[in-house]
């Protein structure tokens, strides 16, 4: 039995990742912060596939809650093979109009949440000398939009952290990669997609927005043995958005 923890797994890209890993035979621990109904709905979809999904409510920005989450994984499963840090928040605002809390909230989830989970996961993976970690970045790390200074900075930090952690853990047989989605059809990007859809599509080489399942497929690949020689990389799933 292989186990995978997916943070922010109750909707959007996270939910698609949970389903993709379940299809690969993983027992998936679905972490979410507050939406019990959405999380239960994803777990029901996993059950319909014949897979196993365990719900784990916790705020990844809270160290104590993360510690308790991993202690529960230890007691229930005794191992963790894969960590996918997907939990994230978006709060676009111009810097001059922003408040310190606008940055603090973004960084507490988007980077501190990643660090909190990677710290605990790496300790367990090092002991077994195996494992895979995938951290979710964004095309905004390298191609930010107007008002995304907070979000872009947090995702740039995720990419730098991912590469540094990959260097640290490679001698122990643990792979660490990041995936940077472009504009994906999710609730988080609804406002962005509604502003000027035709102009947006012109910036994407494939001339369309992506689906959550397309991002999940890349994440699932990086979590599996097929990617055994891949580490310290940022995989862009953006339809060519980054190329122009």
C-alpha positions in Angstrom: 0.0 0.0 0.0 1.3 3.4 -0.9 0.0 6.5 0.8 -0.2 10.1 -0.5 -1.1 13.3 1.3 -2.7 16.0 -0.8 -3.2 19.4 0.8 -6.0 21.6 -0.4 -7.6 18.5 -2.0 -11.3 19.4 -1.7 -11.8 21.3 -5.0 -10.2 22.4 -8.2 -6.8 21.1 -9.0 -6.4 19.5 -5.6 -9.5 17.4 -6.1 -8.3 16.3 -9.6 -4.9 15.3 -8.0 -6.7 13.2 -5.4 -8.6 11.4 -8.1 -5.6 10.9 -10.3 -3.5 9.4 -7.5 -6.4 7.2 -6.5 -6.5 5.8 -10.0 -2.8 5.0 -9.7 -3.6 2.9 -6.6 -2.6 5.3 -3.8 -4.5 5.5 -0.6 -5.0 9.2 -0.5 -5.2 11.4 2.6 -7.2 14.4 1.5 -6.4 17.5 3.6 -8.7 20.5 3.6 -9.2 23.5 5.7 -13.0 24.0 6.1 -15.3 22.7 3.4 -16.5 19.4 4.8 -19.1 18.9 2.1 -16.7 19.4 -0.8 -14.1 17.1 0.8 -16.7 14.4 1.4 -17.8 14.7 -2.2 -14.3 14.0 -3.5 -14.0 11.1 -1.1 -17.2 9.6 -2.6 -15.8 10.0 -6.1 -12.7 8.1 -5.0 -14.8 5.3 -3.4 -16.7 5.1 -6.7 -13.4 4.3 -8.4 -12.8 1.6 -5.9 -10.1 3.5 -4.1 -9.5 4.7 -0.5 -9.6 8.3 0.6 -9.2 9.5 4.2 -10.3 13.0 5.1 -8.0 15.1 7.2 -9.1 18.6 8.2 -6.3 20.9 9.1 -4.9 24.4 8.4 -1.5 23.9 6.9 -0.4 27.4 8.0 -0.8 26.3 11.6 2.3 24.3 12.8 0.4 22.6 15.6 -2.3 21.4 13.3 0.2 20.1 10.8 2.1 18.3 13.5 -1.2 16.6 14.6 -2.0 15.8 11.0 1.2 13.9 10.5 1.0 12.2 13.9 -2.4 10.9 12.8 -0.9 9.6 9.5 1.8 7.8 11.5 -0.8 6.1 13.7 -3.2 5.1 10.9 -0.8 4.2 8.1 2.8 4.0 9.5 4.2 5.5 6.4 3.9 8.4 3.9 5.1 7.8 0.3 4.0 11.0 -1.4 3.3 14.6 -0.4 1.6 17.0 -2.7 1.5 20.6 -1.4 -1.5 22.1 -3.2 -3.2 24.3 -0.6 -3.0 27.9 -1.7 -4.8 31.2 -1.7 -5.1 34.0 -4.2 -5.7 37.6 -3.2 -4.9 40.0 -6.0 -4.4 43.6 -5.1 -2.2 46.5 -6.1 0.7 46.9 -3.6 -0.2 50.5 -2.9 -3.7 49.5 -2.0 -2.8 46.5 0.0 -2.5 46.0 3.8 0.3 43.9 5.5 -2.3 41.2 6.1 -2.7 40.8 2.4 0.9 39.5 2.2 0.8 37.8 5.5 -2.2 35.7 4.7 -0.8 34.7 1.3 2.6 33.7 2.6 1.3 31.9 5.6 -0.6 29.4 3.4 1.4 29.5 0.1 4.9 29.2 1.5 4.7 28.6 5.2 2.1 25.8 4.7 4.5 24.2 2.2 7.4 24.4 4.5 5.4 23.1 7.5 4.3 20.0 5.5 7.6 19.3 3.8 9.4 19.5 7.2 7.2 16.7 8.6 7.1 14.6 5.4 10.8 14.8 4.8 11.6 13.5 8.3 9.5 10.4 7.6 10.8 9.9 4.1 14.4 10.2 5.2 13.9 7.4 7.7 12.8 5.2 4.9 15.1 6.6 2.2 12.4 7.0 -0.3 9.5 9.3 -1.2 8.3 12.0 -3.6 7.2 15.6 -2.9 5.4 17.8 -5.4 4.9 21.5 -4.5 2.4 23.5 -6.5 3.7 26.8 -7.9 2.1 28.9 -10.6 2.9 30.6 -13.9 2.6 33.8 -11.9 6.0 33.0 -10.3 7.6 34.0 -13.7 4.8 35.8 -15.6 2.8 37.6 -12.9 -0.2 39.7 -13.7 -1.1 43.1 -12.5 -1.9 43.1 -8.7 -0.1 39.8 -8.1 3.0 40.9 -6.3 2.0 39.0 -3.2 0.9 35.8 -5.0 3.9 35.9 -7.4 6.4 36.4 -4.6 4.9 33.4 -2.7 5.1 31.1 -5.7 8.6 32.3 -6.5 9.5 31.3 -3.0 7.9 27.9 -3.5 10.1 27.3 -6.6 13.3 28.3 -4.8 12.4 26.2 -1.8 11.6 23.2 -3.9 15.0 23.3 -5.7 16.9 23.8 -2.4 15.0 20.9 -0.7 15.6 18.7 -3.7 19.4 19.2 -3.3 19.0 18.4 0.4 17.0 15.3 0.0 18.4 13.7 -3.1 21.2 11.8 -1.3 18.4 10.1 0.7 16.5 8.9 -2.4 13.8 11.5 -2.1 12.6 13.5 -5.2 11.2 17.0 -5.0 9.6 18.8 -7.9 7.2 21.6 -8.5 4.3 22.1 -11.0 3.4 25.5 -12.2 -0.1 25.7 -13.7 -1.1 28.4 -16.1 -4.7 29.6 -16.3 -6.8 26.6 -15.3 -10.6 26.3 -15.2 -11.2 26.4 -11.5 -13.1 28.6 -9.0 -9.9 30.4 -8.1 -9.4 31.7 -11.6 -13.0 32.5 -12.4 -12.5 36.3 -12.1 -9.4 36.3 -14.1 -11.0 34.2 -16.9 -14.1 36.5 -16.9 -12.2 39.8 -17.4 -11.1 39.4 -21.0 -11.3 35.7 -22.1 -10.4 36.4 -25.8 -7.3 38.5 -24.8 -6.3 35.8 -22.3 -6.5 33.1 -24.9 -4.3 35.1 -27.2 -1.5 34.9 -24.6 -1.7 31.1 -24.5 -0.1 29.2 -27.4 -2.8 26.5 -27.4 -5.5 29.2 -27.4 -7.5 27.8 -24.5 -7.4 27.5 -20.7 -6.5 24.2 -19.2 -8.4 21.6 -17.2 -7.6 20.6 -13.7 -7.2 17.0 -14.9 -4.4 18.1 -17.2 -2.4 19.4 -14.2 -3.3 16.4 -12.1 -1.9 14.1 -14.8 1.5 15.7 -14.6 1.5 15.7 -10.8 0.6 12.0 -10.7 3.5 11.3 -13.1 5.9 13.0 -10.8 4.6 11.1 -7.9 5.1 7.7 -9.5 8.1 5.5 -10.3 7.9 6.6 -14.0 9.6 9.8 -12.8 12.3 8.1 -10.8 15.0 10.2 -12.5 13.3 13.5 -12.2 14.0 16.0 -9.3 14.6 19.7 -8.7 12.5 20.6 -11.7 9.6 23.0 -12.2 7.1 21.6 -14.7 5.0 24.2 -16.5 1.4 23.1 -17.4 0.3 26.3 -19.0 -0.5 25.7 -22.7 2.5 27.7 -23.7 1.6 30.8 -21.7 5.2 31.1 -20.5 6.6 30.9 -24.0 5.4 34.3 -25.3 
